[in-house]
Amino acid sequence: MKIYTKTGDKGTTALFGGTRVPKHHIRIESYGTVDELNSHLGLIRDQDINPHYKDLLIHIQDRLFTVGAILATDPEKNILKNGKERLNIPKISIQDIERLEQEMDTMNEVLPPMTHFVLPGGHQTVSFCHIARCVCRRAERLATALNDISPVDGHTLMYLNRLSDYLFVLARKLSNDLQANEIKWIPEKH
């Protein structure tokens, strides 16, 4: 399989289903940001962290490929006249969302209660989590903007929202595991 096709040399790219759109289209921005997020998760996974988190991050990366496929599909080209889908794109399930919630609940059981916002940082691994959380929030903003133009599956939007929450809790848990200093944000008074 060749990596280069030359079909995008004039600034357009094809969605699943064949529709060509400009490379700056909101749909491309949406799944491109999900791809960027996936790369950041790989960076977190490459750190010296608990194998359970590494395994879960692999699962999340798989789910993000699904999110990317969903966002890269032209919904108008995917639905047949009988209402069935033409392309066999996997879905994000409620179980995927619940798994993130369960993981957060488990981590929160051993973390001190949060009384203030936390400044990102304290350890390189923790900082990688915060960066991924911010990229996830951007992916969510872009996906919801796309949803205003063209419907996006609700579970996909929920998953991105929950994933950013998960990445915040993971950052706190890794701070705890790594004995990193978690600095509370207390606004300076002028």
N, C-alpha and C positions, 0 to 999 in steps of 0.2 A: 504494500500500500504506500503510495507516494504521500508525503506530507504536504507538498505544495501542489495546488491545482491551477493556479493562476486565474481562477474564476472571480476572485475578490480584488483583483488589481485595479478595478475602477471604483472601489469604495462600497461595494455591496456584498452581501453574504446571503446564503440560503438558510431558511428555517427548515425544520422537519416538515415535510409536506411540499417543499419546493418553492414556496414564496420567497422572492428576493426582496431584501430590505436594505436600507443604508446601514453601514456598520455602526453608526451612531444612534440607531433606533433604540427606543426605550426597552424593547424586548431584548436586544443584544446587550445593552447596559445591564439589564437585570441578570441574565444568566452569566454574563462575564464577571459580574461582581460575586456571584455564587461560586464561580470557578476560582476567583481570587481568594475567597474565604476558605475554600477547600485546600488551597495551597498553604494558607496560614495554619490550618488544622494539622497538616502534615508536618509543619515546623514544630508545633506543640508536641505531636506524637514522637518526634525525634529526640525529645528531651528525656532526661533521666527521671521519669515519673512512674507511678504505680502501673503495673501491667493492665489492671482493670480499666484505667482511663485510656490507655493506648488501644485496647480492644474496642472500647466504646467509640473512640475517635475514628477507628476504621469503619465501624458501623455507620457513624454519622457521615463520614466521607462518602460512603456508598449512597446514603440517602440524599446527599447533596448532588450526586450525579443524577439521581432521579429528579430532584428539584430543577436542575439545569435542563434536563430533557423536557420536563413539563413546560418550563418557560421558553424553550427553544421551539416549541411546536405552535404552528399557526392553527388556532382553534377552528377557523373557518375551513381549513383544508383537512381537518381531522375528523369532522363529523359527516357521516354519510346521510343520504336522504332518509334512511330508516331510523336515524338517531343513534346508530352504533358508531363506535370509533373506528376509523380507518387504520390508524397507526396503533400499535400495541405498546403504548407508553405506560410504564409502571406508575403507581400512585403512591402518595404519602398517605398513610393510614392514621386513624386515631390512636392506634397502638404505638406508632412511632412517636407521637406527641406525648402520650402517657409515659413512655419509657424515659423521656427526658425529665418529665415531672417527677417520676419515681427516683431517678438518679439525684435530682436536686434535693428532694426530701431526705434521702439517705445522707447526703453530704451535710445538709443543714443540721441534722441531729447531733453532729459532733462539733459544729462551729459555734463560736460565741455569737450571741445575738448581735445583729447589726443595728447600731444606734445612730450612725452618721454615714454619709457618703464616704467612699474610700478613694484616696488618690491612687491612680494606676501606678504600679511599680513595686519595688521591694525585692524583686528577683527577676532575672531575665525570663525565666519560664512563665512567671506570673504576667510579666509585661506582654509576652506573646499572646497570652489568653485575652488580655484587655484589647490588644490590637485586633484579634479575631472577632471579639465582641463588637467592636466598632464597625468592622467590615460587614458583619452580619446585620447590624442595624441599618447600614447603607443598603444592603441587599434587600432588606425588608421594605425600606422606603421606596426603592425602585420598583419592587414587585407590587406594592400597593398603588404606586403611580400607574403602572401598567394596567392594574386591575380597573382603574378608572376609565381606561380606554378600551380594554379588551379583557373579559372575565378571566381571572386566575382562580384555580381550584382553592377553596377555602382552607383545606387542610395544609396546603402548601404555604399559605400565608401564616397560618397558626404555627406551623413548624419553624419557620424563620423567626417568629416572635419568641417562641419558647427556647429556641436554640441560643439566642442572644442572652436570655436569662440563665440558661445552663452554663454558658461560657463565663458569665459573671460569678456564679457560684463556684465553678471549677477554679477560677482565679483565686477566690477566697480560700478554697480547700487546699490548693497548692501552696498558697502563702502559709497556711497552717502546717502542712506536711513538711515544707522546706524551712520552717521556723523563720520566715521572712517577716520583716516589720510591716504591718498593715497600718498605714497612716490615715487617720480619720481626717476628713475635710472639715475644718472649723473655719468659717469665713473670717478673714482679718477685718478688724474694725478700724475705720479711718476717722 
